[in-house]
Amino acid sequence: MEKYDWESYSAVIDPQDNDFSVVSGTAGYLFAADRFIGAAGVGLRSIQPAVRAYLESYYAPGERWPARMLVQFNRKSGQYKVLFEESDKSRWKLTPRNMDAMYEELRPQF
């Protein structure tokens, strides 16, 4: 990621069977101030402990965890946001038909 002049990053994190102890997928997106730069993944094993710890601190024991989560970070300001989708596994899903609109929805707006 360092070879790009990126300003912000968004990652969509998917659990396996709504169990964040096993993250089944991530999709990451880099943005410059004025445009989408490209996809940038994150290692599943490297984030599993942090994702689990965050959700255990956010949700009560026994409470169902979200279907998906979106983590957004602005490198220049240091601001970040975490959004949860409680049930719709297709939210924030990028397809050829929605690419441009989805890039704008995923772009951090702080």
N, C-alpha and C positions, 0 to 999 in steps of 0.2 A: 504493500500500500504506500510505502514511502516514496516510490518513484513518481507518484502522481501528486499534483498540487490539489489535494482534496481538503474540503472545509468541513464536510459533515458525512455521517455514516448512519445507515439504518440496517438493522438485522431483524428478519422475521425468524422466530424460533418455533419449531414444531416438536411436540412431544410424541412419544410412541404410546398409543392407547391412553392418552391424557395422563401419562406418568413422566414427569420431568426428570426422573432418575435416569431415564433413557431418552436422550434427545435424539430424535430420528432424522432431523434435518434442519438446516439453516439456509437462509438466503441473505446475502449481504449486498448493499448498494452504496457506492461512493458518489458524492456530489461535490462539484465545485460551487462557487458562489452563484453561478449563472446557468449551470447545466448538470445533467447526469453524466458521470464519467464512465462508470461500468460496474460490473458485478465484482464482488470481493467476498469470498467465503470466510468462514471462521471454523477452526477445528472443533468438532463435536466434543471430543473428550476433554478439551481444554476448558470448555464453558460449563459442562454438566454440574460440577460441584457448586459453582457460583450461582447458576440458575436455580438449582435446588435450594440453596441457602436463602436466596432472595424470596422465593415463593413460600418457603416455610415461615419466613418472618412476616409475610404479607397476609397469608391465608391462615385461618384457624385450623387446628388439627382436625382431620376428618372432612374438612370442607373441600369440595371438588375444585381442582385447579383448572386454569383456562385451557381452551382448545389450542390457542396460539398466543404468542406475545410479540410485540414490536418494540425494539429498543432503538432509540434515536440518540445521536450524540453530535454535538457541534464542537469541533476541535478548537476553533478560535476562542469561543466564549467559555468552553468547559461545561455548558449546559447539557442536560440529558433529560430524556423522558422515557417512561416505560408504559406502554398501553397493553391492555389485555383484551382478548376476544374470548368471551366465555363459552360460546357454543359453535360458531360458524367456522369450520376448518378451511373454508375457501376464502375467508377474508384475507386481504393483502396478497392474494395469489396473482402472480404475474402470468399473463397469457399474451399471445400475439395480438389479440383484439384489444387488450386494455393497456398495453405497454406504456404509452405516453401518459395517459391519465394516472396510471398506477405509480409511475416514477414521481409524479407531482404529489400524489397522496403520501408516498413514503418519504419524500424529502422533508427533513426536519425543518420546522417553522418556529423558531424561537424568537 
